[in-house]
Amino acid sequence: MVLAACHSSENDKSHSRPWYSKLSPGPRWLVFCAALSTGILAGPAFAQAARVTMQGTGEVSATPDLARVSLGVSHQAPTAAAALAQMSTDMTAVLASLSDAGITGADVQTSALRLDVIQDYDRDNNVSRVTGYRASTDVSVTVTALDRLGEVLDAVVQSGANQMNGLTFDVSNRQTLLDEARRAAVADAMRKATLYTDAADVALGRLTSLSEADMNAAPAPMMRMAMEDAMSVPIAEGEVTISAGVTMTWGEDMQDDR
């Protein structure tokens, strides 16, 4: 620390009173000189801590080992009772055919039951009248033997199913594959964060937050169609892709490496 530059002269050291006058800033000037000589006011010693936020994605593909089919029965009749009775009769036959095809009760679940009023609107008189009723019911079926999927669909059509609301393929070990995709997403975010901080010549600081993005929407179902038409459509299993996404932020402990 160099303080000599702040003294007025060498002769002032012999004076019994302080060398500064009433007009002099006094000891505060010494403090300023000391600070200046040590570099406190010369600028920050380190660069201001930065914050890095990076998103990462991960995907895992697998061959499906099960299918979920949404199918149903729909009937129209002049009365509600007649529509419900006809629908119930055909659905009972459909459930029996599923059992005969080896589908257990745990893999069959009723997903919808509806009774709709059918009306005819008279535009001239601005009135509507009831012309009948439509009763519908849907079931969700899980088929674990994919080599028998065509057989199952054929059986339900023959027994009375006339609506197909969706066909999707999935994997039984989805949770295990999702965890693999999550690890890949974290690795992707860390890889990109390291790439950018290396390019900027700074060290990657401490991880301060990590959040997961919702990227696992259910597979899109096939268009609703009549079951008798669906049988002419070839079914390709393909692959199931499971995705995960994360957002990671690093903040503290990042400093200039120079």
Sequence and secondary structure as in RCSB ss.txt:
>XXXX:A:sequence
MVLAACHSSENDKSHSRPWYSKLSPGPRWLVFCAALSTGILAGPAFAQAARVTMQGTGEVSATPDLARVSLGVSH
QAPTAAAALAQMSTDMTAVLASLSDAGITGADVQTSALRLDVIQDYDRDNNVSRVTGYRASTDVSVTVTALDRLG
EVLDAVVQSGANQMNGLTFDVSNRQTLLDEARRAAVADAMRKATLYTDAADVALGRLTSLSEADMNAAPAPMMRM
AMEDAMSVPIAEGEVTISAGVTMTWGEDMQDDR
>XXXX:A:secstr
   GGGSS GGGGG SS SS TTS THHHHHHHHHHHHTGGG  SS     EEEEEEEEEEE   EEEEEEEEEE
EESSHHHHHHHHHHHHHHHHHHHHHTT  GGGEEEEEEEEEEEEEEETTTTEEEEEEEEEEEEEEEEES GGGHH
HHHHHHHHHT  EEEEEEEE TTHHHHHHHHHHHHHHHHHHHHHHHHHHTTB    EEEEEEE           B
 HHHHTTS      EEEEEEEEEEE TT  B  
